[in-house]
Amino acid sequence: MYADRINSLPPYLFASIDKAKSEVMKKGVDVIDFGVGDPDMPTPPHIVEALKKSVDNPARHRYPSYEGMLSYRQAAADWYRKTMKVDLNPENEVLALIGSKEGVAHIPLAFLNPGDVALVPDPGYPVYNTGTTFANGVPYRMPLLSENDFLPDLDAIPKDTAKKAKLMFINYPNNPTSATATTSFFEEVVDFANENDIVVVHDNAYSEMTFDGYKAPSFLKTKGAMDIGIELHSLSKTYNMTGWRIGFAVGNRDIIAGLGKVKTNIDSGAFEAVQEAGIAALSGPQDCVRDMNRIYTKRRDALLVGLEELGLDVRPPKATFYVWAGIEGNSMEFSKRLLEKAGIVATPGVGFGESGEGYIRFSLTKTVDRINEAVERMRKLDA
Ligand SMILES: *Cc1c(COP(=O)(O)O)cnc(C)c1O
């Protein structure tokens, strides 16, 4: 009944964890779930107010323009100049997205012919892989290994694969490893892309979720990056707006135009009232971002205490709301044991790709009190 692209989807590896979770809950266990990467805190009130005001305006009720309102693209460009020190033309170097996932899923349709290769990180956000497959492209998985600080080793990519590649996805600060990129890595990527004629898509969903004074660089700040790449941004994680579905793509105008062509033929843009709320987020006060990062820092530090108790191998993350913890043995079995013995859900690393085996991922989406409760349980587990 289904097309090959559906039948060839990888098995949903989290299904068995979901099932185990509901069984444990049925027994009355108070489960602490660090599984989902969805902020638990509400959208800041000034953004919610902007939506309320906008939604009363009938002019906002009609089809939006495909590329997004110029005022939204202008707000994104202004935000970029302020936070990233990159100048963009809002007319043709900025495109509104219905969340950055939408951009990730659609861009392979613009740049891959059947059989063309897309280079995707492993472990990685699953949509790089499925978006490529849906476009009849062939994903080549670049392992992100601890010994390389979870950056792909571009020299390890076979020459003929590199030549067949048309697209490359990178993502720093990274989900799920929480690793950050160096500017010299970005320079290597630009050289590699020029040598092999590759379009680079840098997914920068976590650029603002940073701690301890760390500032995540924009890929577009790299010399030559504007010639070969784009960057995807999401308001989801930065402003607790996952449910609103709003983001944007910025960078090389021809690449932006290619993504825009696909979108014109598939979707009709983001609700303009949501775009106006997005303008409030991008151009309004940014204390909310700092406040949330302070909260994530406290949560991170609380959780690290427990992970040390368990003897897991962790580097304190400088960015993202994930803690990527090295374990002994099989990640699926480790997760199940943690759930059954301590009522704690963490995501098995293998769910993000083969190279994620040997790790589990915790999302910092629970209060410090709940994290402390989880740490207590970890302590008892150890004893
Ligand atoms: C959460 C996430 C996204 C999706 O963000 P939306 O804007 O909500 O679609 C994209 N990429 C990565 C790496 C993410 O973790």
The ligand as an ORCA input file, in Angstrom:
! r2SCAN-3c Opt
* xyz 0 1
  C      14.505     21.062     17.567
  C      15.379     20.987     16.377
  C      14.949     21.450     15.123
  C      13.514     21.800     14.839
  O      13.129     23.021     15.179
  P      11.753     23.601     14.693
  O      12.075     24.988     14.345
  O      10.822     23.466     15.854
  O      11.262     22.830     13.515
  C      15.844     21.462     14.074
  N      17.082     20.995     14.227
  C      17.519     20.510     15.394
  C      18.904     20.010     15.497
  C      16.684     20.487     16.493
  O      17.111     19.937     17.651
*
